């Protein structure tokens, strides 16, 4: 779960990390009122979960009411990479001389947290990592001990942070690690961490990602979940149905069981010349209710022209799966787009015989099912 | 021959009295697995499918001379259950649980580096030596005994490709799902090493997916250290960056690392043929044998 900038900044500020004065606003009037409190010059920043907001026109620096009004009018309601901006952060501009990068994440290869410090902040850090890996100092942390303060100092000094501010930077790194640890974060990051002419350091941006599997023990953060999520209607529905769902931009709906097999089905749609509309994993069992909900998901997507339903029955036998599918299909007044089903695994033959071919098509192999569905979606064959 | 499990493996089921634990204990017993004990705190003295339940893993291991466990404990308590199994100590722990907080697994990974126990998973479907034993939730009748070692990050995709092989009469020495989480106990390299050492494994199928760089590391290992031929498959070619594709570990970073293409290229560079479809993987295996 990725927090919005304003949410993450709130958490960082509560932990004692300096952040610029700011207020959240959702209308032009609110922006102007906030500007009066915060004072010019200030930045108006779109609160959406997309990278590269600045380049896409989602951040504007303004000097007076007139510019603030103009910027607010242009940013509020704008579409940023598919997300509509409905809130902005009105934030005091920082007069900086330097921009640093500090962050904590999980190094999954090593199975350990790692803190990172770089004097090349203010740009995309993954690009820095690719071009000049030595520009980022990495300090791995033993998760059983947590971060020793010396590790944060070592990282700051080795990164070449000026001696005058290095201990302040180290203290922020240590705080970021402690927050990471306490909140079950997968990532805490400040980019840029701005350095002013007076030698103050201040978090001009804030990134915080929380492990969704740990939200059950992070009640305060779980409360932020709804506000944090930029979900469209379908994604919201998938949440309600408790599906692993990812919306894509193609026209072939995909339903299957098991993450690896569903990914493979998407890849095959692409391989055979189609374009997948979604990833949807219904999990084990394929009970009628899950199947009905999954079909409701893909039928609700206006882009979908045909659906491939690929189930590998293992523990749940093919005949039980087929009965579940039939039961689910009969709950719909009409099957809105063609559905091609493929069953495999234990008792698959029995299952395929049971399937109601008045309502759906059946193919014997995964490859054939995907090709058939792609053909229908591409209008190659008659239904 | 086989790797890690066979009909001598004596198995404890952690979480045996829960719905999943009870159900799969029965299926494991039916398959012929030597399930000798359950371990559930506060439920010592009960029996499940005729198997005695103990309060602690240590007691279960001591009383029933067990050397392995399967973890069906819910995510909030599964990290602790794995620590308990490591402390018993057991030789092998197979964690089926999906959804264990990543930071819990980071602490488990640290402990694993200090002990001799092998952990498979978490978020694993388990491990099976066809005709010998299965530890986990794999459907036994999809598999058949043979000469191919199988290692995968996914459950149903494993069954799919194994099914493609079975229809050509190709069976497995051992098949294992190493799990779809970001931090797991047994990596591809660990599994490949075991298959390389097994004299009966004539070829290996390695089935990876997007996220992390374990496949890339495994490709280098294959190129430098393996004589046994390997065929590959990588799921997630069409996955967009920054989206978790079902498995917690199946995510292409927003900076573009962990892509399917990077893994396919690494495997190809190591001389490993990678199938575009599950059926093509079976073609490659047939060529290798």
Interface residues (C-beta under 8 A of the other chain):
Chain A: X51 X106 X108 X109 X111 X112 X113 X124 X126 X127 X129 X130 X142 X143 X144 X181 X184 X186 X211 X213 X214 X216 X217 X244 X246 X248 X256 X257 X258 X259 X260 X261 X262 X263 X264 X266 X267 X268 X269 X270 X271 X276 X279 X281 X312 X314 X315 X344 X345 X346 X365 X366 X367
Chain B: X27 X75 X76 X99 X100 X101 X102 X103 X105 X106 X107 X109 X110 X111 X137 X138 X139 X141 X142 X152 X153 X154 X155 X156 X157 X158 X159 X160 X163 X180 X182 X183 X207 X209 X210 X212 X213 X214 X217 X233 X235 X236 X237 X238 X239 X240 X243 X244 X245 X246 X247 X248 X249 X250 X253 X254 X255 X256 X257 X260 X276 X277 X278 X279
